[in-house]
Amino acid sequence: MELIDIKILCAITTIPERTMYRLVKDKDFPKLKIGRSVRFHKETVIQYLINKYGKI
């Protein structure tokens, strides 16, 4: 399982960083908090965004 940070996630999804930070505040958003940093599993996030908002 590959974990990525928010900057890489934004580059992959083409979602602006500011918008991504707003999305991450949602309690259902798939994230993994490790200490003070937050990491994401790319495929899980993409599937979540497709299910919630349609094609990205």
C-alpha positions in Angstrom: 0.0 0.0 0.0 1.5 3.3 -1.1 0.8 6.3 1.1 1.1 9.8 -0.4 0.9 13.3 1.0 -1.6 16.0 0.1 0.7 17.7 -2.5 1.0 14.5 -4.5 -2.7 13.8 -4.1 -3.5 17.2 -5.5 -1.2 16.7 -8.4 -2.8 13.3 -9.2 -6.4 14.5 -8.9 -5.8 18.0 -10.3 -7.8 19.3 -7.3 -6.3 22.6 -5.9 -4.6 22.2 -2.5 -7.0 24.7 -0.8 -10.0 22.6 -2.0 -8.3 19.4 -1.0 -7.8 20.7 2.6 -11.5 21.5 2.7 -12.4 18.0 1.5 -10.1 16.4 4.1 -12.0 18.1 6.9 -14.9 15.8 6.1 -14.9 13.0 8.7 -15.7 10.4 6.0 -12.7 11.4 3.8 -10.3 8.4 3.7 -7.1 9.6 5.5 -4.5 8.2 7.8 -3.2 10.4 10.5 0.4 9.5 11.6 1.4 11.8 14.4 0.9 15.3 13.1 1.0 14.4 9.5 -1.8 13.1 7.3 -1.3 10.5 4.5 -3.6 9.1 1.9 -4.0 5.8 0.0 -4.3 7.0 -3.6 -6.7 4.4 -4.9 -9.0 4.7 -1.9 -9.2 8.5 -2.2 -9.9 8.4 -5.9 -12.6 5.8 -5.4 -14.1 7.9 -2.6 -14.1 11.1 -4.9 -15.7 9.2 -7.8 -18.4 7.7 -5.5 -19.2 11.1 -3.9 -18.8 13.5 -6.8 -18.8 11.5 -10.0 -15.9 11.4 -12.5 -12.9 13.4 -11.5 
